């Protein structure tokens, strides 16, 4: 009977050792994966900082361009009177076939 209990205890100990070994390897793999994910997150943060700086530069360029367009539009004369004269001339002297 003592040998039977020793055999059962040995089997249980062996199964327990297997569980401990697998959990240790799983923990190592998990910690490695976490480290890799942190590296990837840092890379993404660096790239996003670059994109944010480019975005800010683009916004300033857009503001400058809008100011130039506004200035140009303010200095251009209206063409409504000229178009009206052309229309009157066409109505008066050109005949539609």
Secondary structure, DSSP 8 states (H G I E B T S, - for coil): -HHHHHHHHHHHHHHHHHHHHHHHHHHHHHHHHHHHHHHHHHHHHHHHHHHHHHHHHHHHHHHHHHHHHHHHHHHS---HHHHHHHHHHHHHH----
